[in-house]
Amino acid sequence: MVVSQAMRQIMDLVTRAARTSASILITGETGSGKEIVARAIHHHSLRCNRPWVDFNCGALPEHLVESELFGHEKGAFSGADTAKYGLFELAHTGTLFLDEVGELDPRVQVKLLRVLDGVPYYRVGGQKKVTVDARIVAATNQDLTEAVVDRRFRSDLFYRLNQCAIRVPPLRERREDIVPIAEYFLCQQADHAEFSAEAKRALESHSWPGNVRELRNVVMGAAISARTYVIDVTDLPPWQTAAASLSSGAQACGLEGIEKEAILAALGKTGGHQQKTAELLGISRRTLSRKLKLYRAETNDEEVLHVV
């Protein structure tokens, strides 16, 4: 499924790093496949038969993240009717994957750093120290070096997590992987189906702002809507074919321009609904909101980018 030289080099690094005890920080755009790389690290590690535990650091309110990671005792706070193991304990002897680690609250960052340094910790409301042995793999779509400069992320934690750095390039930087990945997803939906030559060209010409996640969603939709086992360009979403038609002007407007056109086309299709647009593109609403704020700053036109 992996064709590009860039991804072959990454998988070679994954295999070598997996056999060490180093903490690994995976960076890349939303939907680029960071979790797939993290799972590959666990698969190739000496802990492969031990627990795999994953946690999205931006999925819960800040006051619940500490309890989720480190556990809590009964009565530690309102609603804590029973004691609860934290994810660190559940990942003992295995791997704990911290996705979107850049979203962690500074207070939790301090406690996380101490645990990574091997210091026993207390559950929330606890009086007995807990010691764990868990390999940490973290991922983020943020620039943590910039976050460190802005004092949003602790520099000591950044260096501790970044013992080995792996950057997953976006699909637009490894276009030779697009069709093989699309064919893999298509086989999962309909193992006898195939893409027409025109559909392959359309897939390769799109900028894929949502990366692998967006590609998977597009393939799934095409497999469902197609009337034959040959997926043609007409089976792809209208915004997809529209974005593909812009490829001839890629040199003039740049990849960022194509990405912007694809996002605005998706907004038009959903009537300006942010959540539906994010789902259509295969990206998070947070990522979409960040890009829209950037476009507003560039155009200074609230009318054009008015969304709900």
SULWOKA-V973394 format. One record per helix or strand of 2 or more residues. SS is the DSSP state (~ for helix, > for strand). FROM is the first residue (numbers start at 1). TO is the last residue. If there is no record, write none. Layout:
ss=SS from=FROM to=TO
ss=SS from=FROM to=TO
//
This chain:
ss=~ from=5 to=18
ss=> from=24 to=27
ss=~ from=34 to=44
ss=> from=52 to=56
ss=~ from=62 to=70
ss=~ from=87 to=90
ss=> from=95 to=99
ss=~ from=101 to=103
ss=~ from=106 to=116
ss=> from=121 to=122
ss=> from=129 to=130
ss=> from=135 to=140
ss=~ from=144 to=149
ss=~ from=155 to=161
ss=> from=164 to=167
ss=~ from=171 to=173
ss=~ from=175 to=189
ss=> from=194 to=195
ss=~ from=197 to=205
ss=~ from=211 to=225
ss=> from=230 to=231
ss=~ from=233 to=235
ss=~ from=238 to=269
ss=~ from=274 to=281
ss=~ from=285 to=299
//
